[in-house]
Amino acid sequence: APTSAVVCRCCGDGGSGHIPLKEMPTVQLDTHHMGVWGIGVATQKVNLNQVPLGRDTNSLVLRHDGSVYHNNEEKNRLPANSLPQEGDIVGITYDHVELNLYLNGKNMHCPASGIRGTVYPVVYVDDSAILDCQFSDFYHTPPQGFEKILFEQQIF
């Protein structure tokens, strides 16, 4: 049976969300309207009401300007000619050590690390940004060894 996509649309002025990670996941987002946004991983202790994320040890995120932040330190940056534009597909992979970034299916060779503990995918928007997130049934094939996010399930 085909897997169904879990899609979240984040839009407006402030908003974020996270779901538990298992395995080595891939997340892709479609940038519909550029504003302030970010995508990455975070611990449960992250303050989701304070954007941009990446200001403390509880989040590691790619920001809309192409910078990757963790603990208020720029860990890496997308090449100047590879900043996401409206309609681009931004992908991330996380192998429990390193966050890697993809633009329209192409590896940006822009790794970042530093976050510790159990992490969750995190997406935030502000300034009228609109993003569609795909957690499965991706636009671009994930790199070898990565797959959709597996959700924890309880059976009663």
C-alpha positions, 0 to 999 in steps of 0.5 A: 500500500502506498504511504500517505504524506504528512503535510503541514502548511505553515503560514502567517506571522509566527508559527512552528511545530515539531514531531518526534524523530526516529531513524535518519529522516528527510524533510522537504519544504516548498517555499511558496511565499518568501518571508522569515522562515527556518527549518532544522532540528530542535530539542523539546526544550526549545522556545518555539515562541522566539524566532529566529531559532538557532539562538541557543543550544536547543536548535540547529536551523537553516534560516531564510537568509541561508545561514545555519545557526546553533547556540547563536553561532553561524555554523555554516552558510549556503553559497550566495548563488544558492539561496532559496527562492520562491518555489524552491524545494529545501530538503534536510537530512539529519543522521543524529550528528550532522544536519545536511541541506539540499536545494531542489534535490542537490546537496549543498555541501553545507553540513552543520552539527553541535546539537545534542540529545533527542531532537525533532524536526522544526519549522517556523515562519514569520512575516507572511512566509508560506511553506509546505512541508513533506515528511514522506512522498518527497519531491526529490529522492532522499539520499541513500540511507535516509527515509521518511520520518517514522512516527511513534505509535501507541497500540492500546 
